């Protein structure tokens, strides 16, 4: 029984570590509004168009009671969705199924007064070029 408990604990800790490795975040020294402005600027300054700004934090706060939860996850959280015609063409010519990763997203969170900017990790191969762009944008916006 002890061996089983140890195995379950090891698997749970491994799963938690794997989840933490699915995204990269950078702390932002400033307000949520300043962080979202910095992200928007970093995207637009590269000649990219923001297709959509998803207000995830507002949605979660608005719907919590409707789904039986009183937990406030974020004070605020937005995701900026955009594409790059040049990179998208290149990665989809390499593998048409890379469409699954488009549009690309940069998120901004405010959790208990800690503002962060980040992005989810993309698969190895051609998508690493897109991930490099996401990292460049997140670093610039966060002042890293």
URHU-V135046 format. One record per pair of residues at least 24 apart in sequence whose C-alpha atoms are under 8 Angstrom apart, sorted by sequence separation. I is the first residue (numbers start at 1). J is the second residue. D is the distance in whole Angstrom. If there is no record, write none. Layout:
# URHU-V135046
i & j & d
I & J & D
I & J & D
This chain:
# URHU-V135046
i & j & d
54 & 78 & 5
55 & 79 & 7
81 & 105 & 5
117 & 141 & 8
53 & 78 & 7
54 & 79 & 5
80 & 105 & 5
81 & 106 & 7
117 & 142 & 6
53 & 79 & 6
54 & 80 & 6
79 & 105 & 6
80 & 106 & 5
116 & 142 & 8
53 & 80 & 5
54 & 81 & 8
79 & 106 & 6
80 & 107 & 6
52 & 80 & 6
53 & 81 & 6
79 & 107 & 4
106 & 134 & 7
51 & 80 & 8
52 & 81 & 5
78 & 107 & 6
79 & 108 & 6
98 & 127 & 7
105 & 134 & 8
50 & 80 & 7
51 & 81 & 6
52 & 82 & 7
77 & 107 & 7
78 & 108 & 5
104 & 134 & 8
50 & 81 & 6
51 & 82 & 5
77 & 108 & 6
78 & 109 & 7
50 & 82 & 5
51 & 83 & 8
77 & 109 & 4
94 & 126 & 7
106 & 138 & 7
49 & 82 & 6
50 & 83 & 8
76 & 109 & 6
77 & 110 & 6
48 & 82 & 7
49 & 83 & 7
75 & 109 & 8
76 & 110 & 5
48 & 83 & 7
74 & 109 & 7
75 & 110 & 5
76 & 111 & 7
91 & 126 & 5
48 & 84 & 6
74 & 110 & 6
75 & 111 & 6
91 & 127 & 6
74 & 111 & 5
75 & 112 & 7
73 & 111 & 7
74 & 112 & 7
75 & 113 & 8
40 & 80 & 8
36 & 78 & 8
87 & 129 & 8
87 & 130 & 7
32 & 76 & 7
57 & 109 & 8
39 & 106 & 8
36 & 108 & 6
35 & 108 & 7
32 & 108 & 7
32 & 109 & 7
32 & 110 & 6
35 & 115 & 8
35 & 116 & 8
35 & 117 & 7
32 & 115 & 6
31 & 115 & 7
30 & 115 & 7
28 & 114 & 8
29 & 115 & 7
27 & 114 & 7
28 & 115 & 5
27 & 115 & 6
28 & 116 & 5
27 & 116 & 4
28 & 117 & 7
26 & 116 & 5
27 & 117 & 6
25 & 116 & 6
26 & 117 & 5
25 & 117 & 5
26 & 118 & 6
25 & 118 & 4
24 & 118 & 5
25 & 119 & 7
43 & 137 & 7
23 & 118 & 7
24 & 119 & 6
42 & 137 & 6
23 & 119 & 6
24 & 120 & 6
23 & 120 & 4
24 & 121 & 7
22 & 120 & 6
23 & 121 & 5
39 & 137 & 7
42 & 140 & 7
22 & 121 & 5
39 & 138 & 7
42 & 141 & 6
21 & 121 & 8
41 & 141 & 8
39 & 141 & 5
38 & 141 & 5
38 & 142 & 7
35 & 141 & 7
35 & 142 & 7
26 & 138 & 7
25 & 138 & 8
26 & 139 & 7
29 & 142 & 8
28 & 142 & 5
27 & 142 & 7
28 & 143 & 7
26 & 142 & 6
26 & 144 & 8
